[in-house]
Amino acid sequence: MDGTSDRTLTEYLASYLVARHGYSTQAPPEAGDLVKACDVVLTALNWGSLHLLCFVDAQTHPGKQFGLSPERVREIAKDCRKYCGSMNFTKMPITIEIVEIANEATSDEDRQRLRHYSRSSIFSKAFVFAARIDARTKKIWRNRWQIGRSRIERILQKPFVSQAELLAEVEDRPPLTAPRRPVVTYCILAALVAVFGLETLLANGSEPSLITLVSMGGINGKLIAAGEWWRAVSATVLHANLNHILANGLSLYIGGRVLEDMVGRTWFAATYSVAGIAGSLASIAGGAPFVVGVGASGAIMGVIAAAAICGLVRRRREFGAAAMQLLVGGLLPTLGLAVWGGRDAANVDHFAHFGGALGGAAMALAMLALWRREEPVPRARAVAAGVAGIGCIALACAAIEVVEAYPRYAIVLMPDGELMGSVANQDARAPQLVQRYPDDPRPYFALGLARLRQDDGPGAEKALRTALGKDKTLMLYFDEAFANRIRGALAGALIMEGNRSAARQAYAPLCALPAGSPLIDNYSKQLRPTMCN
């Protein structure tokens, strides 16, 4: 007996495990021989692994022992493994644990008898163990070595709980419901596909170019600093290429179905919104200012993180298995790519990934704080709907800003090979290229150099100032060295005109650089002694 009622220790442990650890008294049909050989058989599916806990009550039936052979138990385990879940396309293992409970100490004969209940080999996915409990002293003997205390040991060391309290906890457990159709997940996927289709259309049917991504609202640190805050929102619905959207779409499909079913549509939408913004903010804070960032990865990582945390904590409807699969298949590879790098690491916005994951984790903690044990989803759904609504409004405002700003950024750049050939050929083609590519500073730079070689100072100044006037194009699509070449050439044109003060002013940004800086070309270095003294 357990010391507090007429219950045997077997009955108490079974009630406790059912009430507080999610075990069920329903056993698979293939385990029929186990049910016959034991007094109580409990089952649980933890993280996809099926656990059968088999009690032999020698308190009620003195002298009773487990009667099946180790070989038969392993056969049953093999037959029941089909009920295990899968993780990353690998079937999870099954565990059968035999526990004899008697009002006497474990003898050497008992140890020798139970020691044979084990795995058939180290490669077997069927784990078989045995234990024996002295109900008088609560001492447990196990036929395996284990780090720390077992679940049953922890239960026995706690104060005994009344049968009425355990029954009440079972009654308060939220009922199982059919999986929700992931409507919000499907809507987000449809929106992402539609936006990518628009990107492809604006890119004339080809892969979206850098210009397309910038003009449609990709994140750029310099543009954000210039006040274009809406890029932090618009970038979350853009994708760089077909592989990018396929990978993100698959991840969202898997993670979205789990989290939306787990916490409901409003909380899922709120988590996606918060994680998306958190990922964008992290990308802005940690990314290089000249990089253009796009993608729903931050929001998706937030969804995966929230599903992992909520699933592992709640452990309802076997959410733990799906959560672990998401964690292992989603977050850990990203961490490895960020830490160890690799050929593809430079093309991945790790700041956005981990910023989104932190945002999702924060939302998971908020949901868990609002999630009562007897309720199927977290409370405060009106608050979640408000957060999701703010996210939708922000996206709508960003879309309006994108439409208004699109003409300023949807430019046509000159192909790289247009200025190949001899200097004479470049000088001859420069006026035509200026007409064909008026948004590109390179034809104006070529025209300015041509005018310098023709000793046309005013003509060179005009062309070079026009090239520098394409400041956003220079900032987004060209490095600082090219802009410095234009400044050096402009200083030379102004010297040719005899306007040294204006030349010094044009050259001033180069004086701030070290004399041997690779950002200064040879022509500009020759001017440095007279311009910077």
CORKARA-V145158 format. One record per backbone hydrogen bond with DSSP energy under -1.0 kcal/mol. NH is the residue of the N-H (numbers start at 0). CO is the residue of the C=O. Records with the same first field share a line. If there is no record, write none. Layout:
NH = CO, CO
This chain:
1 = 6
11 = 7
12 = 8
13 = 9
14 = 10
15 = 11
16 = 12
17 = 13
18 = 14
19 = 15
20 = 16
22 = 16
23 = 42
30 = 27
31 = 28
34 = 30
35 = 31
36 = 32
37 = 33
38 = 54
39 = 54
41 = 52
42 = 23
43 = 50
45 = 48
48 = 45
50 = 43
51 = 94
52 = 41
53 = 96
54 = 39
55 = 98
57 = 55, 100
60 = 56
63 = 60
72 = 68
73 = 69
74 = 70
75 = 71
76 = 72
77 = 73
78 = 74
79 = 75
82 = 79
83 = 80
84 = 47
86 = 89
89 = 86
91 = 84
93 = 124
94 = 49
95 = 126
96 = 51
97 = 128
98 = 53
99 = 130
100 = 55
101 = 132
110 = 106
111 = 107
112 = 108
113 = 109
114 = 110
116 = 113
117 = 115
123 = 120
126 = 93
128 = 95
130 = 97
131 = 140
132 = 99
133 = 138
134 = 101
137 = 133
140 = 131
142 = 129
153 = 149
154 = 150
155 = 151
156 = 152
157 = 154
165 = 161
166 = 162
167 = 163
168 = 164
169 = 165
170 = 166
171 = 167
182 = 180
185 = 181
186 = 182
187 = 183
188 = 184
189 = 185
190 = 186
191 = 187
192 = 188
193 = 189
194 = 190
195 = 191
196 = 192
197 = 193
198 = 194
199 = 195
200 = 196
201 = 197
202 = 198
203 = 200
204 = 199
205 = 202
212 = 208
213 = 209
214 = 210
215 = 211
216 = 213
217 = 212
218 = 292
221 = 288
223 = 219
224 = 220
225 = 221
226 = 223
227 = 222
228 = 226
230 = 227
231 = 228
232 = 229
233 = 229
234 = 230
235 = 232
236 = 233
237 = 234
244 = 240
245 = 241
246 = 242
247 = 243
248 = 244
249 = 245
250 = 246
251 = 247
252 = 248
253 = 249
254 = 250
255 = 251
256 = 252
257 = 253
258 = 254
259 = 255
260 = 256
261 = 257
262 = 258
263 = 259
267 = 263
268 = 264
269 = 265
270 = 266
271 = 267
272 = 268
273 = 269
274 = 270
275 = 271
276 = 272
277 = 273
278 = 274
279 = 275
280 = 276
281 = 277
282 = 278
283 = 279
284 = 280
285 = 281
286 = 282
290 = 287
292 = 218
294 = 234
299 = 295
300 = 296
301 = 297
302 = 298
303 = 299
304 = 300
305 = 301
306 = 302
307 = 303
308 = 304
309 = 305
310 = 306
311 = 307
312 = 308
313 = 309
314 = 310
318 = 315
321 = 317
322 = 318
323 = 319
324 = 320
325 = 321
326 = 322
327 = 323
328 = 324
329 = 325
331 = 326
334 = 330
335 = 331
336 = 332
337 = 333
338 = 334
339 = 335
340 = 336
347 = 344
349 = 347
352 = 348
353 = 349
354 = 350
355 = 351
356 = 352
357 = 353
358 = 354
359 = 355
360 = 356
361 = 357
362 = 358
363 = 359
364 = 360
365 = 361
366 = 362
367 = 363
368 = 364
369 = 365
374 = 371
378 = 369
383 = 379
384 = 380
385 = 381
386 = 382
387 = 383
388 = 384
389 = 385
390 = 386
391 = 387
392 = 388
393 = 389
394 = 390
395 = 391
396 = 392
397 = 393
398 = 394
399 = 395
400 = 396
401 = 397
402 = 398
403 = 399
404 = 400
405 = 401
407 = 404
408 = 405
409 = 405
410 = 408
417 = 414
419 = 416
425 = 421
426 = 422
427 = 423
428 = 424
429 = 425
432 = 428
433 = 429
434 = 430
435 = 431
436 = 432
439 = 436
444 = 440
445 = 441
446 = 442
447 = 443
448 = 444
449 = 445
450 = 446
451 = 447
452 = 448
453 = 449
454 = 451
455 = 450
459 = 455
460 = 456
461 = 457
462 = 458
463 = 459
464 = 460
465 = 461
466 = 462
467 = 463
468 = 464
469 = 466
470 = 468
473 = 469
474 = 470
475 = 471
476 = 472
477 = 473
482 = 478
483 = 479
484 = 480
485 = 481
486 = 482
487 = 483
488 = 484
489 = 485
490 = 486
491 = 487
492 = 488
493 = 489
494 = 490
495 = 491
496 = 492
497 = 494
498 = 493
499 = 497
502 = 498
503 = 499
504 = 500
505 = 501
506 = 502
507 = 503
509 = 506
512 = 509
516 = 513
519 = 516
524 = 520
525 = 521
530 = 526
531 = 527
